[in-house]
């Protein structure tokens, strides 16, 4: 899996340095560009995950998927490094998947994905990305965020 933080307008730099707009993202909060050229991103803070093809065609998206506990604990402008942490909460259900060259609906269990990414930025463009991801039970603690206070009981 290849991932990157998408600049305004959900853009991806090409090897030529040219940038092409693929989707509207007013205040993009990050995204992932998979090896199969599917892009998953959140266009605004607190929005659900969206999914598009590399050409910008909208794809079915996990209904109710959320992004939470975003952190950027390291920004080193001198070296051009940014370390990002995020959690994707993905509900269970049927999702489109390629099976033997055909798109089929595949049942997925609910899960959260803990993601840590290190970005190398050179001349304002993402030059390299290292990513570590781990599937955990849905709603699991990120480990880097403060726990949420318990909800008050109704009387």
N, CA, C and O of each residue as an XYZ file, in Angstrom:
620
protein
N       0.851     -1.174      0.000
C       0.000      0.000      0.000
C       0.892      1.230      0.000
O       1.857      1.302      0.761
N       0.575      2.188     -0.845
C       1.283      3.453     -0.890
C       0.348      4.511     -0.340
O      -0.834      4.520     -0.683
N       0.835      5.386      0.488
C      -0.069      6.401      1.006
C       0.605      7.751      1.022
O       1.832      7.846      1.016
N      -0.201      8.795      1.044
C       0.318     10.144      1.062
C      -0.723     11.085      1.608
O      -1.918     10.795      1.567
N      -0.270     12.217      2.121
C      -1.197     13.266      2.530
C      -1.480     14.075      1.285
O      -0.560     14.637      0.690
N      -2.724     14.145      0.883
C      -3.083     14.792     -0.365
C      -3.215     16.292     -0.172
O      -3.922     16.725      0.738
N      -2.555     17.104     -1.003
C      -2.689     18.553     -0.898
C      -4.098     19.009     -1.258
O      -4.924     18.206     -1.693
N      -4.369     20.295     -1.077
C      -5.685     20.870     -1.367
C      -6.177     20.411     -2.738
O      -5.429     20.438     -3.716
N      -7.429     19.996     -2.802
C      -8.017     19.547     -4.051
C      -7.735     18.085     -4.344
O      -7.995     17.630     -5.458
N      -7.214     17.336     -3.385
C      -6.927     15.915     -3.565
C      -6.070     15.698     -4.804
O      -6.499     15.049     -5.758
N      -4.867     16.240     -4.785
C      -3.971     16.177     -5.922
C      -2.827     15.213     -5.662
O      -2.465     14.973     -4.510
N      -2.264     14.665     -6.712
C      -1.118     13.774     -6.592
C      -0.027     14.255     -7.532
O      -0.269     14.366     -8.734
N       1.180     14.547     -7.022
C       2.252     14.957     -7.922
C       2.665     13.781     -8.811
O       2.787     12.650     -8.342
N       2.875     14.057    -10.074
C       3.356     13.033    -10.995
C       4.871     13.135    -11.076
O       5.458     14.102    -10.589
N       5.498     12.155    -11.681
C       6.962     12.167    -11.809
C       7.458     13.410    -12.541
O       8.578     13.864    -12.302
N       6.638     13.963    -13.428
C       7.018     15.158    -14.181
C       6.931     16.415    -13.331
O       7.399     17.479    -13.738
N       6.333     16.294    -12.151
C       6.147     17.452    -11.295
C       4.793     18.107    -11.507
O       4.387     18.957    -10.714
N       4.078     17.720    -12.583
C       2.753     18.288    -12.844
C       1.763     17.762    -11.811
O       1.915     16.648    -11.309
N       0.759     18.554    -11.499
C      -0.261     18.173    -10.531
C      -1.615     18.227    -11.218
O      -1.887     19.129    -12.012
N      -2.463     17.253    -10.905
C      -3.779     17.142    -11.536
C      -4.829     17.033    -10.431
O      -4.655     16.247     -9.500
N      -5.908     17.798    -10.514
C      -6.983     17.728     -9.531
C      -7.878     16.534     -9.831
O      -8.341     16.362    -10.959
N      -8.119     15.708     -8.812
C      -8.929     14.506     -8.978
C     -10.278     14.597     -8.291
O     -11.243     13.979     -8.742
N     -10.364     15.361     -7.202
C     -11.623     15.462     -6.456
C     -11.607     16.733     -5.629
O     -10.546     17.275     -5.319
N     -12.791     17.201     -5.276
C     -12.912     18.379     -4.442
C     -12.639     18.001     -2.991
O     -13.263     17.087     -2.453
N     -11.721     18.694     -2.373
C     -11.411     18.472     -0.960
C     -11.103     19.838     -0.355
O      -9.964     20.302     -0.399
N     -12.124     20.475      0.209
C     -11.992     21.834      0.713
C     -10.950     22.006      1.803
O     -10.241     23.012      1.822
N     -10.843     21.047      2.709
C      -9.864     21.085      3.798
C      -9.373     19.655      4.009
O      -9.731     19.017      4.998
N      -8.552     19.147      3.083
C      -8.181     17.728      3.126
C      -7.449     17.357      4.406
O      -6.616     18.112      4.908
N      -7.774     16.190      4.917
C      -7.204     15.715      6.175
C      -6.335     14.485      5.988
O      -6.052     13.780      6.957
N      -5.914     14.216      4.786
C      -5.038     13.080      4.534
C      -5.720     12.039      3.674
O      -6.929     12.093      3.444
N      -4.940     11.107      3.209
C      -5.496     10.068      2.363
C      -4.483      8.989      2.062
O      -3.319      9.079      2.451
N      -4.938      7.979      1.371
C      -4.088      6.844      1.012
C      -4.285      6.539     -0.459
O      -5.417      6.442     -0.933
N      -3.182      6.389     -1.186
C      -3.206      6.034     -2.600
C      -2.711      4.603     -2.678
O      -1.509      4.357     -2.575
N      -3.627      3.649     -2.860
C      -3.291      2.231     -2.839
C      -2.570      1.793     -4.104
O      -2.610      2.484     -5.122
N      -1.915      0.649     -4.036
C      -1.192      0.096     -5.179
C      -2.132     -0.182     -6.352
O      -1.691     -0.181     -7.501
N      -3.429     -0.422     -6.082
C      -4.384     -0.682     -7.162
C      -5.006      0.607     -7.698
O      -6.039      0.564     -8.366
N      -4.379      1.763     -7.406
C      -4.819      3.077     -7.864
C      -6.202      3.477     -7.356
O      -6.944      4.173     -8.049
N      -6.546      3.037     -6.147
C      -7.738      3.521     -5.448
C      -7.267      4.524     -4.407
O      -6.302      4.271     -3.685
N      -7.946      5.658     -4.330
C      -7.582      6.722     -3.394
C      -8.670      6.820     -2.341
O      -9.848      6.955     -2.673
N      -8.283      6.753     -1.068
C      -9.212      6.913      0.046
C      -8.768      8.173      0.791
O      -7.593      8.309      1.132
N      -9.713      9.103      1.047
C      -9.349     10.356      1.686
C     -10.526     10.934      2.453
O     -11.664     10.497      2.282
N     -10.249     11.919      3.299
C     -11.305     12.672      3.965
C     -11.210     14.112      3.471
O     -10.162     14.740      3.624
N     -12.272     14.646      2.886
C     -12.203     15.984      2.308
C     -12.234     17.121      3.323
O     -11.715     18.201      3.041
N     -12.828     16.907      4.496
C     -12.894     17.940      5.520
C     -12.804     17.286      6.894
O     -13.086     16.095      7.024
N     -12.412     18.045      7.929
C     -12.303     17.464      9.265
C     -13.629     16.836      9.713
O     -14.692     17.442      9.571
N     -13.552     15.626     10.250
C     -14.726     14.943     10.761
C     -15.614     14.324      9.695
O     -16.628     13.707     10.023
N     -15.253     14.477      8.415
C     -16.051     13.905      7.334
C     -15.803     12.404      7.241
O     -14.832     11.894      7.801
N     -16.676     11.704      6.537
C     -16.483     10.269      6.320
C     -15.407     10.054      5.263
O     -15.062     10.973      4.520
N     -14.888      8.849      5.203
C     -13.907      8.508      4.176
C     -14.575      8.497      2.808
O     -15.707      8.031      2.671
N     -13.887      9.004      1.805
C     -14.336      8.965      0.419
C     -13.358      8.106     -0.366
O     -12.196      7.968      0.017
N     -13.829      7.534     -1.459
C     -12.996      6.655     -2.269
C     -13.195      7.009     -3.741
O     -14.326      7.113     -4.213
N     -12.068      7.195     -4.475
C     -12.120      7.492     -5.911
C     -11.061      6.668     -6.623
O     -10.126      6.163     -6.002
N     -11.222      6.537     -7.946
C     -10.200      5.875     -8.755
C      -9.089      6.881     -9.052
O      -9.238      8.069     -8.763
N      -7.978      6.418     -9.625
C      -6.864      7.302     -9.968
C      -7.259      8.342    -11.009
O      -6.596      9.370    -11.142
N      -8.338      8.082    -11.751
C      -8.819      9.050    -12.739
C      -9.824     10.034    -12.131
O     -10.264     10.964    -12.808
N     -10.189      9.836    -10.855
C     -11.112     10.734    -10.165
C     -12.548     10.253    -10.131
O     -13.420     10.962     -9.631
N     -12.816      9.055    -10.653
C     -14.180      8.504    -10.654
C     -14.579      8.085     -9.240
O     -13.847      7.334     -8.595
N     -15.742      8.563     -8.740
C     -16.183      8.150     -7.400
C     -16.401      6.640     -7.327
O     -16.919      6.043     -8.270
N     -16.013      6.028     -6.228
C     -16.187      4.602     -6.001
C     -17.030      4.406     -4.746
O     -17.107      5.305     -3.909
N     -17.669      3.231     -4.604
C     -18.423      2.971     -3.367
C     -17.504      3.105     -2.156
O     -16.357      2.657     -2.175
N     -18.026      3.727     -1.110
C     -17.226      3.994      0.084
C     -17.878      3.339      1.291
O     -19.097      3.172      1.347
N     -17.050      2.977      2.244
C     -17.547      2.395      3.491
C     -18.433      3.415      4.188
O     -17.951      4.447      4.655
N     -19.707      3.132      4.257
C     -20.640      4.039      4.899
C     -20.333      4.121      6.388
O     -20.224      3.102      7.070
N     -20.195      5.344      6.883
C     -19.965      5.535      8.306
C     -18.507      5.460      8.732
O     -18.218      5.612      9.919
N     -17.575      5.231      7.808
C     -16.160      5.193      8.174
C     -15.728      6.566      8.676
O     -16.154      7.589      8.140
N     -14.891      6.588      9.696
C     -14.464      7.850     10.294
C     -12.955      7.882     10.450
O     -12.296      6.844     10.527
N     -12.422      9.098     10.496
C     -11.003      9.326     10.750
C     -10.912     10.036     12.088
O     -11.667     10.975     12.343
N      -9.995      9.600     12.952
C      -9.883     10.236     14.280
C      -8.435     10.235     14.759
O      -7.557      9.609     14.166
N      -8.228     10.943     15.829
C      -6.940     10.991     16.541
C      -5.765     11.309     15.625
O      -4.722     10.658     15.681
N      -5.955     12.335     14.768
C      -4.877     12.793     13.880
C      -3.833     13.560     14.673
O      -4.171     14.435     15.470
N      -2.585     13.239     14.459
C      -1.487     13.954     15.122
C      -0.340     14.117     14.131
O      -0.128     13.267     13.265
N       0.397     15.218     14.268
C       1.613     15.459     13.500
C       2.710     15.779     14.513
O       3.101     16.937     14.664
N       3.212     14.739     15.217
C       4.144     14.978     16.323
C       5.525     15.470     15.900
O       6.286     15.951     16.739
N       5.862     15.359     14.621
C       7.178     15.803     14.162
C       7.048     16.514     12.825
O       6.572     15.938     11.846
N       7.477     17.772     12.793
C       7.590     18.515     11.541
C       8.980     19.140     11.560
O       9.224     20.090     12.304
N       9.881     18.617     10.752
C      11.251     19.106     10.684
C      11.438     19.788      9.327
O      11.752     19.128      8.337
N      11.245     21.104      9.285
C      11.330     21.840      8.025
C      12.726     21.794      7.433
O      12.876     21.747      6.212
N      13.746     21.805      8.270
C      15.129     21.786      7.773
C      15.432     20.504      6.994
O      16.082     20.549      5.950
N      14.968     19.382      7.494
C      15.216     18.090      6.827
C      14.084     17.698      5.885
O      14.220     16.734      5.131
N      12.969     18.425      5.914
C      11.831     18.114      5.058
C      11.119     16.837      5.480
O      10.726     16.038      4.630
N      10.949     16.636      6.788
C      10.304     15.428      7.300
C       9.036     15.774      8.071
O       9.000     16.738      8.836
N       7.992     14.966      7.856
C       6.751     15.095      8.618
C       6.328     13.697      9.037
O       6.213     12.798      8.203
N       6.098     13.518     10.331
C       5.615     12.246     10.860
C       4.156     12.446     11.232
O       3.828     13.365     11.982
N       3.275     11.593     10.714
C       1.838     11.712     10.951
C       1.295     10.431     11.557
O       1.748      9.336     11.223
N       0.316     10.571     12.453
C      -0.386      9.443     13.061
C      -1.876      9.665     12.881
O      -2.348     10.795     13.003
N      -2.628      8.605     12.593
C      -4.064      8.719     12.382
C      -4.712      7.362     12.618
O      -4.050      6.327     12.528
N      -6.005      7.368     12.919
C      -6.782      6.133     13.053
C      -7.960      6.214     12.084
O      -8.676      7.214     12.059
N      -8.161      5.159     11.285
C      -9.354      5.019     10.457
C     -10.240      3.993     11.138
O      -9.794      2.877     11.403
N     -11.498      4.350     11.429
C     -12.489      3.411     11.955
C     -13.357      2.967     10.787
O     -14.019      3.793     10.159
N     -13.360      1.672     10.490
C     -14.064      1.139      9.324
C     -15.120      0.149      9.792
O     -14.783     -0.901     10.340
N     -16.401      0.471      9.581
C     -17.452     -0.451     10.005
C     -17.455     -1.707      9.137
O     -16.958     -1.700      8.011
N     -18.014     -2.767      9.669
C     -18.134     -3.991      8.888
C     -19.197     -3.842      7.818
O     -20.000     -2.910      7.843
N     -19.189     -4.772      6.880
C     -20.199     -4.744      5.824
C     -19.661     -5.304      4.535
O     -18.597     -5.923      4.509
N     -20.391     -5.087      3.471
C     -19.981     -5.545      2.150
C     -19.219     -4.434      1.444
O     -19.656     -3.284      1.419
N     -18.074     -4.793      0.870
C     -17.222     -3.843      0.173
C     -16.834     -4.412     -1.183
O     -16.668     -5.625     -1.319
N     -16.686     -3.546     -2.198
C     -16.237     -4.045     -3.494
C     -14.769     -4.456     -3.418
O     -13.963     -3.773     -2.787
N     -14.424     -5.568     -4.058
C     -13.039     -6.052     -4.086
C     -12.812     -6.781     -5.409
O     -13.740     -7.353     -5.980
N     -11.581     -6.753     -5.884
C     -11.210     -7.482     -7.089
C     -10.901     -8.926     -6.717
O      -9.994     -9.180     -5.924
N     -11.648     -9.875     -7.283
C     -11.432    -11.299     -7.059
C     -11.356    -11.953     -8.432
O     -12.327    -11.932     -9.188
N     -10.203    -12.533     -8.753
C      -9.989    -13.157    -10.065
C     -10.328    -12.203    -11.205
O     -10.936    -12.606    -12.197
N      -9.931    -10.933    -11.063
C     -10.136     -9.949    -12.121
C     -11.536     -9.378    -12.213
O     -11.808     -8.573    -13.104
N     -12.439     -9.771    -11.314
C     -13.815     -9.275    -11.334
C     -14.126     -8.572    -10.022
O     -13.637     -8.967     -8.963
N     -14.940     -7.530    -10.101
C     -15.358     -6.834     -8.887
C     -16.510     -7.594     -8.249
O     -17.532     -7.854     -8.884
N     -16.325     -7.948     -6.974
C     -17.350     -8.662     -6.221
C     -17.519     -7.986     -4.861
O     -16.639     -7.258     -4.404
N     -18.651     -8.237     -4.231
C     -18.883     -7.743     -2.881
C     -18.286     -8.745     -1.893
O     -18.594     -9.936     -1.948
N     -17.441     -8.264     -0.999
C     -16.778     -9.119     -0.013
C     -17.148     -8.611      1.374
O     -17.092     -7.407      1.622
N     -17.524     -9.506      2.280
C     -17.870     -9.118      3.650
C     -16.590     -8.861      4.438
O     -15.675     -9.685      4.449
N     -16.540     -7.702      5.100
C     -15.401     -7.336      5.948
C     -15.876     -7.162      7.378
O     -16.970     -6.652      7.622
N     -15.057     -7.585      8.313
C     -15.354     -7.381      9.732
C     -15.042     -5.929     10.099
O     -14.155     -5.324      9.497
N     -15.755     -5.360     11.077
C     -15.430     -4.004     11.517
C     -14.037     -3.970     12.113
O     -13.605     -4.926     12.758
N     -13.328     -2.857     11.895
C     -11.965     -2.739     12.415
C     -11.542     -1.271     12.440
O     -12.164     -0.413     11.814
N     -10.493     -1.017     13.165
C      -9.806      0.268     13.117
C      -8.428     -0.001     12.543
O      -7.884     -1.093     12.704
N      -7.865      0.990     11.875
C      -6.509      0.860     11.347
C      -5.673      1.969     11.962
O      -5.951      3.151     11.758
N      -4.640      1.583     12.720
C      -3.683      2.546     13.272
C      -2.630      2.778     12.199
O      -2.048      1.823     11.684
N      -2.379      4.038     11.858
C      -1.455      4.355     10.767
C      -0.408      5.342     11.251
O      -0.733      6.354     11.871
N       0.856      5.038     10.961
C       1.972      5.948     11.191
C       2.696      6.139      9.875
O       3.066      5.161      9.225
N       2.906      7.401      9.467
C       3.560      7.680      8.191
C       4.650      8.724      8.371
O       4.490      9.692      9.115
N       5.765      8.508      7.675
C       6.848      9.483      7.629
C       6.966      9.964      6.193
O       7.196      9.170      5.281
N       6.808     11.270      5.995
C       6.857     11.875      4.669
C       8.169     12.629      4.497
O       8.595     13.354      5.396
N       8.805     12.460      3.350
C       9.965     13.259      2.962
C       9.480     14.259      1.934
O       8.965     13.877      0.883
N       9.642     15.549      2.234
C       9.184     16.610      1.346
C      10.405     17.305      0.762
O      11.309     17.718      1.488
N      10.416     17.429     -0.563
C      11.527     18.072     -1.263
C      10.941     19.071     -2.250
O      10.142     18.695     -3.108
N      11.325     20.327     -2.141
C      10.841     21.394     -3.019
C       9.308     21.463     -3.032
O       8.699     21.688     -4.078
N       8.692     21.269     -1.858
C       7.250     21.384     -1.737
C       6.462     20.188     -2.245
O       5.232     20.227     -2.261
N       7.147     19.119     -2.663
C       6.480     17.920     -3.159
C       6.841     16.731     -2.278
O       7.954     16.652     -1.756
N       5.901     15.809     -2.114
C       6.195     14.591     -1.363
C       7.111     13.727     -2.217
O       6.739     13.311     -3.315
N       8.310     13.458     -1.711
C       9.304     12.698     -2.469
C       9.334     11.230     -2.069
O       9.667     10.375     -2.890
N       8.989     10.922     -0.808
C       9.058      9.547     -0.336
C       8.140      9.390      0.867
O       7.903     10.342      1.611
N       7.623      8.175      1.048
C       6.718      7.897      2.156
C       7.044      6.527      2.731
O       7.207      5.554      1.994
N       7.135      6.462      4.038
C       7.242      5.181      4.743
C       5.988      5.070      5.599
O       5.629      6.016      6.299
N       5.318      3.917      5.547
C       4.057      3.776      6.281
C       4.027      2.454      7.038
O       4.510      1.431      6.554
N       3.450      2.499      8.233
C       3.212      1.297      9.038
C       1.734      1.327      9.416
O       1.237      2.333      9.923
N       1.033      0.218      9.168
C      -0.394      0.138      9.489
C      -0.654     -1.134     10.272
O      -0.004     -2.159     10.066
N      -1.621     -1.045     11.177
C      -1.989     -2.221     11.960
C      -3.500     -2.247     12.134
O      -4.095     -1.269     12.587
N      -4.119     -3.366     11.774
C      -5.546     -3.571     12.017
C      -5.741     -3.927     13.483
O      -5.018     -4.759     14.030
N      -6.721     -3.294     14.113
C      -7.064     -3.557     15.515
C      -8.587     -3.585     15.625
O      -9.273     -3.173     14.690
N      -9.129     -4.060     16.743
C     -10.590     -4.065     16.889
C     -11.173     -2.656     16.739
O     -10.550     -1.672     17.139
N     -12.360     -2.574     16.164
C     -13.025     -1.293     15.946
C     -13.119     -0.501     17.245
O     -13.569     -1.017     18.269
N     -12.690      0.756     17.192
C     -12.767      1.640     18.347
C     -11.603      1.527     19.316
O     -11.600      2.190     20.353
N     -10.603      0.691     18.995
C      -9.452      0.526     19.892
C      -8.745      1.859     20.119
O      -8.766      2.737     19.257
N      -8.129      1.998     21.268
C      -7.391      3.206     21.599
C      -6.209      3.377     20.657
O      -5.540      2.409     20.296
N      -5.964      4.620     20.264
C      -4.836      4.906     19.392
C      -3.517      4.764     20.141
O      -2.492      4.445     19.539
N      -3.538      4.998     21.443
C      -2.296      4.952     22.200
C      -1.609      6.305     22.268
O      -0.838      6.556     23.194
N      -1.874      7.179     21.310
C      -1.268      8.504     21.318
C      -2.283      9.601     21.631
O      -1.914     10.774     21.698
N      -3.546      9.246     21.822
C      -4.581     10.238     22.122
C      -5.075     10.039     23.549
O      -5.065      8.924     24.070
N      -5.501     11.114     24.164
C      -6.058     11.011     25.504
C      -7.376     10.267     25.442
O      -8.137     10.447     24.491
N      -7.667      9.431     26.439
C      -8.963      8.734     26.423
C     -10.102      9.732     26.560
O      -9.979     10.752     27.238
N     -11.210      9.419     25.903
C     -12.383     10.282     25.992
C     -13.075     10.031     27.323
O     -13.151      8.892     27.782
N     -13.588     11.111     27.954
C     -14.276     10.900     29.236
C     -15.536     10.080     29.035
O     -16.172     10.168     27.984
N     -15.909      9.278     30.037
C     -17.122      8.465     29.892
C     -18.350      9.349     29.746
O     -18.409     10.447     30.299
N     -19.331      8.855     28.993
C     -20.571      9.600     28.810
C     -21.372      9.559     30.112
O     -21.381      8.561     30.832
N     -22.040     10.676     30.386
C     -22.867     10.750     31.594
C     -24.051      9.821     31.465
O     -24.672      9.717     30.407
N     -24.357      9.143     32.570
C     -25.498      8.214     32.567
C     -26.794      9.008     32.654
O     -26.897      9.991     33.387
N     -27.789      8.550     31.878
C     -29.110      9.179     31.919
C     -29.887      8.646     33.106
O     -29.813      7.460     33.426
N     -30.631      9.527     33.757
C     -31.430      9.114     34.900
C     -32.842      8.884     34.507
O     -33.667      8.527     35.349
